[in-house]
Amino acid sequence: MQSSQTVDPSESFGPPNGSGAAALLSAGIGACALAILAIGADRVAGFGRMMTFYKPTGPLSGVTTLAIVVWLLVWSVLELRWRQRNVRMNRVTIAAVVLLMIGLLLMFPPLADAL
């Protein structure tokens, strides 16, 4: 006689994948943030001056520093929320790839200059 127990699908696929999903999604968000901050520093003079942390590199120093901070903060928050969970990796992967592509396209000079 077979048991009528139901198996939770999140427990049947091994260890939680939330940490990996958090890293993947935060990378996409960080890449998109870098592009948006770079365009903002290029277009808005006051923001560009505010992003100049080291004069020889200009606003790039602040843009990259702030993008890294955004990436690490998002990664930390998602890691804390997802570390013990199984998340749908297909959705996370699609979102991360879309954000990465947006970031790459926005950093492409002909497209960035047209905005």
PLY file of the C-alpha trace (Angstrom):
ply
format ascii 1.0
element vertex 115
property float x
property float y
property float z
element edge 114
property int vertex1
property int vertex2
end_header
0.00 0.00 0.00
1.40 3.36 -0.98
1.49 6.34 1.32
-0.65 9.32 0.43
1.93 11.81 1.67
2.57 14.78 -0.55
6.13 15.86 -1.11
6.91 19.54 -1.08
8.59 20.21 -4.48
10.90 22.79 -2.90
12.37 20.06 -0.66
12.77 17.43 -3.35
15.39 19.18 -5.47
18.30 19.33 -3.07
19.65 22.30 -1.19
18.07 25.77 -1.51
19.09 27.76 -4.58
18.21 31.18 -3.16
21.82 32.26 -2.61
22.72 31.63 -6.24
19.58 33.36 -7.43
20.38 36.36 -5.25
23.87 36.63 -6.74
22.58 36.30 -10.29
19.79 38.87 -9.99
21.94 41.35 -8.09
24.54 41.21 -10.88
21.89 42.18 -13.43
20.63 45.00 -11.22
24.19 46.22 -10.65
24.95 46.29 -14.38
21.78 48.22 -15.09
22.51 50.62 -12.22
26.00 51.27 -13.62
24.58 52.24 -17.00
21.87 54.48 -15.55
24.32 56.21 -13.21
26.82 56.73 -16.05
24.18 58.32 -18.26
22.99 60.47 -15.37
26.50 61.68 -14.59
27.04 62.46 -18.27
23.76 64.32 -18.75
23.32 66.19 -15.46
26.27 68.44 -14.64
25.50 68.67 -10.93
25.21 64.92 -10.58
28.45 64.50 -12.53
30.25 66.86 -10.16
28.78 65.01 -7.19
30.07 61.71 -8.62
33.64 62.98 -8.93
35.35 61.21 -6.02
38.81 61.30 -7.63
39.53 64.21 -9.97
41.82 62.43 -12.49
39.04 59.96 -13.36
36.16 62.42 -13.10
32.61 61.18 -12.52
33.56 57.61 -13.41
35.03 57.16 -9.93
31.75 57.91 -8.21
29.58 56.16 -10.76
31.43 52.88 -10.43
31.66 53.17 -6.64
27.94 53.86 -6.31
27.07 51.03 -8.73
29.15 48.63 -6.63
27.36 49.81 -3.48
23.97 49.25 -5.16
25.04 45.77 -6.30
26.30 44.78 -2.83
23.22 46.15 -1.06
20.84 44.35 -3.41
22.85 41.15 -3.10
22.82 41.39 0.71
19.08 41.99 0.92
18.23 39.22 -1.54
20.64 36.82 0.17
19.00 37.44 3.54
15.53 36.94 2.08
16.27 33.95 -0.20
19.07 31.98 1.47
16.83 29.18 2.76
14.42 29.15 -0.19
14.15 27.52 -3.56
13.27 30.19 -6.08
12.29 29.78 -9.70
15.65 30.07 -11.39
14.14 30.44 -14.85
12.40 33.68 -13.82
15.46 34.98 -11.99
17.72 34.13 -14.93
15.43 35.85 -17.44
15.22 38.97 -15.26
18.99 39.03 -14.74
19.74 38.60 -18.46
17.22 41.31 -19.41
18.74 43.73 -16.87
22.25 42.89 -18.05
21.27 43.48 -21.68
19.63 46.80 -20.79
22.80 47.80 -18.96
25.02 46.80 -21.88
22.83 48.57 -24.42
22.73 51.75 -22.35
26.54 51.72 -22.15
26.86 51.35 -25.93
27.94 54.87 -27.02
25.70 55.33 -30.08
22.63 54.36 -28.07
23.66 56.22 -24.91
24.40 59.39 -26.89
21.00 59.22 -28.59
19.17 59.32 -25.26
0 1
1 2
2 3
3 4
4 5
5 6
6 7
7 8
8 9
9 10
10 11
11 12
12 13
13 14
14 15
15 16
16 17
17 18
18 19
19 20
20 21
21 22
22 23
23 24
24 25
25 26
26 27
27 28
28 29
29 30
30 31
31 32
32 33
33 34
34 35
35 36
36 37
37 38
38 39
39 40
40 41
41 42
42 43
43 44
44 45
45 46
46 47
47 48
48 49
49 50
50 51
51 52
52 53
53 54
54 55
55 56
56 57
57 58
58 59
59 60
60 61
61 62
62 63
63 64
64 65
65 66
66 67
67 68
68 69
69 70
70 71
71 72
72 73
73 74
74 75
75 76
76 77
77 78
78 79
79 80
80 81
81 82
82 83
83 84
84 85
85 86
86 87
87 88
88 89
89 90
90 91
91 92
92 93
93 94
94 95
95 96
96 97
97 98
98 99
99 100
100 101
101 102
102 103
103 104
104 105
105 106
106 107
107 108
108 109
109 110
110 111
111 112
112 113
113 114
